[in-house]
Amino acid sequence: MGIEKSQPLRSIWLKTKQLINNDSIKPFIPDTQKFNKVNLKSMIARYGMLYIKPEIGTHGMGVIKAEMNNQQDFAYQMNQKRLTFNSFDSFHKSLAHVVNQRSYLIQRGIHLLKYNNRRFDIRVMVQLSPEQQWEATGVIGRLGHSKKIVTNYHNGGQPMDIHKLLESHVSTKRRNELIQEMNKLGVGIARHMNKKYKRLKAIGVDIGLDQSLTPWVIEVNAKPDPYIFNQLKDKTMYRKVIRYFRHTDHKP
């Protein structure tokens, strides 16, 4: 069975459980729980904003953003549709109808940095090198659509140079340090996952930066799309990513 058909590598829940077993990675993993009424109530009260997502999903499909403005006002958005509620019970009932007994997760919401008033996150590509060493081969920003809640390229997101997205938030020196920190985190995740998933050749680590510049691991993709790097004007990263994919015979 190839890695692309391996159920554990598709399950956000199983990947999250593995990552939090590593003490150096755990601090960067947002609180994630199974979707149910008890977890929804405690997490919305604690964090104020959540993302509710399918345990197995692609391209940001089915992701819901949920918010509590005060103890009585609740809302959620899916795609471009936003619904509001004046009680937790009506809020939960509506969400439960959308989830419809499918396996969904609740994840602590991260208030992402913005560029031109649009949220963005970061994809770090980590691959096995020709020397069989894990290496961060590319890092790219994903600027979300102004009216959508996800940043995925297939859902209206715009791939962008990470330096351009970060330049209004941090100095050049800090920007370079931050990229190195995210690359190191990505390599650490690949090494840790590879202990269990021996056939792993590449991962895409989706990282969200909050106002304090803490890198939060939103998701780890075991079948990352290399072609988003071709959207950059400078093709250096794209060429390296493709070369590594071809060397390992990993089919993107």
N, C-alpha and C positions, 0 to 999 in steps of 0.2 A: 504494500500500500504506500503510495507516494505521499509526501508531506502535505500536498494540497488537498488530499482526501482524508487526512487524519483528523478525526473529530476533536481530540483534545487541543489541537493547534487552532481550531476554528472557534472553540469555546472561550469567550472572554473570562468566564467564571473560573475555568480550570487554569488558564494562564495566570489570572490574578492570584489564585491560591498558591501557585508555584512561586510567583515573584515575591509575595510577602513572606516566604520562608527564608529569604535572603536578607540579612540584617542591614546590608549596605544599600539595598534597593528599596526595601519596605518604606522608608520615610518619604519616598517620592510617588507612592501609589495612593491615589485618592481612595477614601473609604468606599467600598463596593459591597453591596448586599443583594440577596435575591429579592425580587419584587413581591411584596405582600403588604397588607394593610398596616401591620405593626411596624415593619421597617420603614414604610413610607412616612408614617406619622412621626416617628422618632427622628428620621433623617431630615425631613423638611423643617422640623422645629430646630434642629441643631445647625443646619447649614443655610437654610433660607432659599437655596437654589440647588437643583438637582438635574442630572441627566438620566433619563430612563431609556434603556436601550436593549434591543434583542441580544440574548446571550450569543447567538450566532447571526451575524449580519455583515453586509458589505456596503461600501460606498455611503455610509451614514444613513442608509434607508431605515425607516422605522424609529429613528431617535426622537425622543420627546424631551423638551426642556420644561421643567416644572419649577414654580416659584411660590413663595409665601411672602406677602407684603406686610401683613400683621397677623394676629391670631385668627382673624376671620376671613381674610381675602387670599384666595388661592387662584392660580392660573397655570395653564400649560399651553405650549405651542408645539405643533407638529407640522413640518413643512412650513407653509406661510399662514396657517390657520391658528389663531389664538383664542382660547376659551377661558372665561373667568367664572369663579364660584364663590359663594359667600359662606360656605361651610366645608370642613374637611371631608365629611361623609359624602357630599355631592361630588366633590373633587375626586375622591378615591373611586367612587362608583363609576364615574365617567372614564377614568384611566383604566380601571379593571375591564371595562367594556372594550376599550381599544386593545389592551393586551390580550384579552380573550383566551385566557388559560395557556397562552404560549409562554415559553421561558424567557422572562425579561429580568434585567438587573437594574438596580438603582445605584448611581454613582454620584458622589459628592460633586457639586458643580464648581468649576474653577472660573473665576472672573478673569478672562483672558485679556492680555494686552491688545490695544487697538491701533490700527493704522487708518487714517482718514475715516475714523468713526466706524470701522469695520473690524470685527474680531479676527485674530489670526492665531494659528498654532504652527508647529514645526515638525517636519518629518526628517528623522535621522535614519539614513540607510546604513545598515551594518552587514558586511559580507565576509565570507571566508576568502582570504587572499590566495594567490597561487601557491604561497608557502604554507597554506592551511592555518593561518592565523586570523583571528577575528579583527576586522578593521572597519572603522567608520569611513565610508567612501563618499558620502554625500549628505548635505544638509540643505533643506529648502523650506521656505515659508509657504503657508497655505492661507491665503486671505479669503475669509468667508464672504459669501454673498450678503449684501446689506439687509436682505429680508429673510434670510434663512439662519438656522441655528447650528448648522454643521459647516465645516470648511473643506470637505472633500471636493476634489477636482471634478468628480463625476456628478456632483450635486451643486455645481455653480461656483465652486471655490476657484481661486486664481493662484497658481504657483508663482512665487516671487522670490527674488534674492533676499536672503535672510538679513543681510546687512542693511538693505533698504528699509525693511520693516522695523528693525531695531534702532536705527540711527537717531530717532527722536526720543528714545527712551534711555539710552546709555551711551557712554563715551566709546570711542573706537577701541581703546584698551580693554574696557570691561566687556565690550561686545565679543571680542576675540576670546577672552577668558570664558565667557558664557557658552560660546560654541564648543570650546574644548571640554567644558564640564558636561554638556549634553552628549558629545561624542563619547566621552568616557563612560557615562551612564549607559548609553546604547551598547557599547562593547561589553560592559559588565552584564547587561541583561542577556545578550546573545550567548555569552559563555555559560551563564547560569542555566539558560533554557536548553543549551546543547548537551548538558549533563543527562537530561531526560530524553530529549528528542535528538537522537544521534544523527539523523539524516538532515538536520537543519543546515541550510547553506546561506540563508539571508533572512534578515528581518527588517521591517520598517517600524521604527518607534515613533509614535505620535506624542509629542510633548507640548503641553500648554504652559506658558509662563504667566504667573499672576503679577500683581503690582509690586510685590517684593522680589520679583525675578526668580522665584522658586520654580524649578522645572518639575512639573507634574506629568507622570506617565499616563496619558489618557487611554492608550491602547497599544498593543504590540501586534503587528500584522506579519504572519509567517509567509505571506505570498505578496510581497510589496511590488508595486508598479514602478519599474525603473524609468518609464517614459515621461513622468512629470519633470524629470531633470532636463529633458530636451526642450522644455519651455523656457529655460534660462538662456540669456543671450550668450553667456560664456559656456561653451560646451565641454569644458574640461571635466567637470564632475560626471556629466552624462557619459562621456567616453569611457571613463574609468569604471563606472557602475556596469555598463554593458560588457566591458572586457572581463570583469570579474564574473558576471553571470555566465558568459560563454565558457569561461575556464572551468567552472564548476558544473556545467551542463544543467544549471538550474533554469527551468523554463518560466519566464515571467508571465 
